[in-house]
Amino acid sequence: MTAATQYLKRLIAQAADSPEVVAAYVGGALARAERDPFGELDLYLVALDGLSPDLLAWLAPLGETALALPSPDGCRVVTPDGLAINITVADHAEAIHVEGLRVVFNRGDGEPSAPVPRLPDPAAEAARFWDGLFRVGAAIGRGWRFTAHGELERCRAQLVDLYRLALAPGEPGTGWQGADTLPGGERILEGLREWLVCPLDSRAQWRMAQRLASSYESLMLPLIERLGLPYPMAMRNLAFRRLDDIRPDRRPDEETAVPPQEPEVTRAPAGPARFKAKGRIARPRE
């Protein structure tokens, strides 16, 4: 029996012996008996008296951990030999919206309910995106490259989320999470490869903002029109206007072009003297 298994057994036993914990459920790859060496265990505890504020103290007697990190609704524990356990505490079973959980014990009433899909508000998402690009333009204009980098990262994530929504509207998760299981996901996401890393060069950031804007609108605008929702056109126009105000002197596609090389000219110094330079005689002008 490994140290991780012993820790887990002690954790389950302590939950079962605690009168405030009325139910425990497990999920995740390890709970599904998947042979995944990188899998994690999700443990859901129903504690009527609210165990979460004292959760780390409650875990302390179980032994040493490599990590015990609190979260808003529980904590994440990693044992010294690498077992990761994500603990969530709820005050009633109906507050747990996760499918496929296994019951460890249940002394109370109720079972975890099926997850309710959270449908995004496309109009609000579009407004957030254009506001983000508006801030990108301000950051680039001020020369704040790291601020622009962060705002571009958020805009890029929104674009990827929109691709995910178009590919699998009912799938949970946002951004890249879960994209590995999407049919044809690799082919679709290949087109986003150039946005995996946001640049720090101001000219490259400007180009990226323009490409993100055109790609986002080509996907979002038809969706908004189909749903009959208001589109934040005024904010969109402001974002484009700001990007146009900070447009580099050269066209973006000319930046990477190699400038023509002018022939090297050896100029003679002033005065009547003659000298030899690189095998040629440079004569002063009469």
N, C-alpha and C positions, 0 to 999 in steps of 0.2 A: 504494500500500500504506500503510495507516494505521500509526501508531505502535503501536497495540494489536496489530495483526497481526504486526508485526516482533517485538514482545516475545514473543508466543506462539510464533513460529517459533524464536526463540532459546531459549526454554524447552524446547521439544520436542527441539531439536538437542542441548542440554546433557544432557537426560535420556538420549537415545540414546547419547551419548558417555561417559556415566558407567558404569563397569563394575559399580557396586553396584546400578544400576537395571536390572532384568531385563525389565520389562514396563511399558507405559503404556496407559491406557484413558481415553477421554473420554466424558462424558455431559452432560446438561443441554440447555436449549433451543437453544443455539448449536451443539452437537454434532449435534442432530437437524435442523439447517439450517432451523429455524423462523425466520420473519421477525418476530422479537420484539426491538424496540429496547431492551427492558429485560432481555433474557435474559442468563444467566450461563453460564460454562463450568465443568464439573466435571472435574478432572484427577486420575486415580488412578495412583499410581506404586507398583510392587512393588519394594521395595529389601530385599534379603536381609540386609544389614548394618545396617539401621535408619537411614535417612536423616533421620528426623523431628527428632531433637535438634539437628542442625546445618542445618536446612532454610533458615532465613533467611540464614545465611552462604553456603549453597550457591546461593541466589537472588541474592545481592548483585551478582555480576558482570554480571547480565543488564540492568542499567540502573535508572534511577530509577522509583519507584512512588509513587502517592498513598497507598497503604496496604499494609503488610505485617504482618499480625496473626497471631501464632501461635495454634494451637488444639491440643487434646489429641492429635489424630492427623494434624496437618498445619499448614496455614495458609491464610489468605485474602489474596489479592493483588488490588489494583485499580490499573490502569495510569493514568497522568496523563490520558488521554483517556477513561477510564470503563469499560474492559473489566474485569469482575470474574471472577476465576479462583479457584475453591475447590479447593485441592490436598489430597488425602488420601494418606497413605503407609501401606502395609501390608507386612508381612514375608513374606506369601505371597498368591497370588491368591485362594485359597479364603476369605480373610478379608474380601474385598470382596463384599458382598451387595447388588448393585444390578443391576436389569434394564436391558436395552437399551443396554449400553455398546458403544462402537466401539473396536476394537483399533488403537492407533497403532503399537506394535511389541511383540513378545513373544519373548524369547530364552530363556525358562524353560519349565517344565512347569506345566500347570494353567490354568484359566480362572476368571474370577469366577463365583461360584455365584449361583443365583437367591435372592432375598431370602426369608428365613423369617419369616412373619408373627409378630410378638410379640403374643401374646394377653394382654390385661390380666387381672389377678386381680380380679374384681368385688367379692369380699368385702374384699380389702385396699383397693381404691379407695374403697369405702363407708366403711371405717374411717378413712381419711385425710380424707375429706370431713367426717365428723362431728367428728373431732378439730380440723379447721380451724375449724368453726363454734363449737366449744367455746372456742377461742382468740379468735375474734371477740368472743364474749360477754365474755371477760375484758378485752379491750382497750377495748371500749365502756364497760364498767363502770368502768374506771380513767380514762376520758377520753382515752385514747391514740388519737386519731382516725386518725393516719397508719398506726399499726400495724394498726388495724381495717381500714383501706383495703387494705393489702397482703394481709391474710388473706382478705378478701372477694374480691379479685382472683383468688387461688388457687382459692377455692371456685367462683367463676364459671367459671374455666377448666375445672375438673373437670366442671361441669354441661355445658358446651359439648362437651367430649370425649365425654361420655356420649351426647349427641344424635348426634354423629358416628358413634359405635359403633353406635347403633341404626339410623342411616340406611345406613351402608356398612361392615359389620363387617370386610371384607377390605382396606379402603383404608388405605395408610400415612399417617402424619402425625397430629398431634394438634392440638387447639384449632382455631383458625380456618384453619390451614394446610391447603390442599387443599379447603376448603369451597366455593370458587368452582366446582369441577368436579362437585359433587354434584348429581344430578338433583333439582329441587325444593328445593334448599338455601336459596334466597332466601326462599321462602315459610315454610320451617320456622324459619330463623334470625331472621325478622322478629319472632317472639315473644320473642326475647332482647334486643331493642333497648334496653330500659330498663336492662339490665345491662352495656351496653358501657362505661359510665363509672361507677365506684364512687364514691359520694358521700363527702363529708367531714363532713357534718352528722351528729351522733350519732343523732338520731331517724330520719333517712333511712337510716343504716347499719343500725339495728335493723330497720326495715321490710324492707330488702333481704335481711338475714339470714333473716328469716321466709319471704320469698318463695322464696329460693334453697332453703331447707330443704324446703318443701312441693313445689316443682317437682322437686327431685332425688329425693326419696323416691317420688314418683308414677311416676318412670321406673325407678329402680333396684330398688325393692322387688319388683315383679313379676318382674324379671330374676333376682334372687337366688332367689326362690321357685321359678322355673321350672328353674333350674340345681341346685336342692337344696343351696345353699351356706349357711353360717352368716351371719346378718345381725348387725352390731354394735349390737343393740338397746340394750344398756346404755349405750354411748357416745352413741347417738342420744338417749336419754332425758336423759342428763346435759347434752347440748348444748341441748335444748329447755328444760330446767329452768333453765339459766344464762341463756338469753335471756329466760325468764319473770321471773327475778329482777331483771333490769335493764329491765323493760318500762317505757316512759315513762308518766307519770301520766295523760296523755290517750291515748285510743285512737289508733293510727297514722293511721286514716282521717279523724280529726278535725283533724289537724294542718294540712291544706291548706284546711280550711273557713274561710270568712270569718266572723269573729265578728260577731254583731249589733251594729249601731251604736246606742248610746244617745243620746238627744237631748241636745244641748249645753245645759248649765244655767249661767247666769251668776249667780254668788253675789255678794251685796252685802257689802261690808266691815262689820265691827261698828261700831256707833255710830248715832246718830240722823240723820246726814246723809243727804240724798237726792242721787242722781246719775243722769245719763243714760248708758246703755250700749247701743250698737248700736241706737239708735232706741227703746229701751224704758226705762221708768222702773222701777228696782229699788227697792222699798220695804223698809225694815227691818222685821223683825217687832216687833209691839208687845210 
